[in-house]
Amino acid sequence: MAYDLITMGRIGVDLYPLQTGVPLAQVSSFGKFLGGSATNVAVAAARLGRHTAVITRTGDDPFGTYLHEALRDFGVDDRWVTPVPGLPTPVTFCEVFPPDDFPLYFYRQPKAPDLEIDAHELDLDAIREARIFWVTGTGLSEEPSRTATLAALAHRAKEGTTVFDLDWRPMFWSSDISGSRPGPAAARPFYAEALRHTTVAVGNLDEVEVATGVRDPHAAARALLDAGVEIAVVKQGPKGVLAVSRNGDSAEVPPLPVTVLNGLGAGDAFGGSLCNGLLEGWDLETIMRHANAAGAIVASRLECSSAMPTPDEVAAALEAGAVL
């Protein structure tokens, strides 16, 4: 049976402080959680009742074992999660300063295993048959993941729904000989190639600027449509989210009121709910309202993966008009 959703990209262990409002140097205890944006999107959609899987790689170590166990517990198929001997499973720390300061510290050296995804090892038939296939900008940051991501997109050839999470994280892109990391201009050709095979593009204002060269939300949405997508989704922070479809439909939805504890993971909850709404065939405004609610719920909680909401929790937030 074809999957509702296959995601491809980052995985790791999130170590989140159990004390908030203090710098990392003063934190005395941490919680351990499954992490990584593409993986969290698969978890979020599974929480909403979808049959999901993730394509990624871990270290051949106890943290890799933990990630397999966590994926199974969340109902996400881990058959395409494979170990890379000699590379450690990535670990991410964060600091929690509500409502809007959540510094991240990524430990992905000497190289993250999820960037070792190889095109020759992909199950291209499963990728093509999935109702939704999700890739990220981080997957384009280094070889062989870049070639694998573009090969998967080309093979899928816009079959079903293909989502490109623009996901611009400059610290993940390889440094040149001088130690400098490539900027948006260097990354843009790879983004353009991915967009050619994409039906839905999702990103915040920084990310749409990387992909298109323009920052105005409406202009960026038009540029994404011109690049080949059918639906452009632009996250505008406190102004909410803008979604524009090639057929002329559009929706601009404000954020749901919430007392933020940890904003990390809200975007992944948004993504999982976006996929669920697309699978349901909802109109753009309904999809965006549900996705906003899912993201707000996770923002009200400390963790990411285990904080992903159920359908009943999303419905309750929408009915209340806020996350209570």
Disulfide bonds with the S-S distance in Angstrom:
none
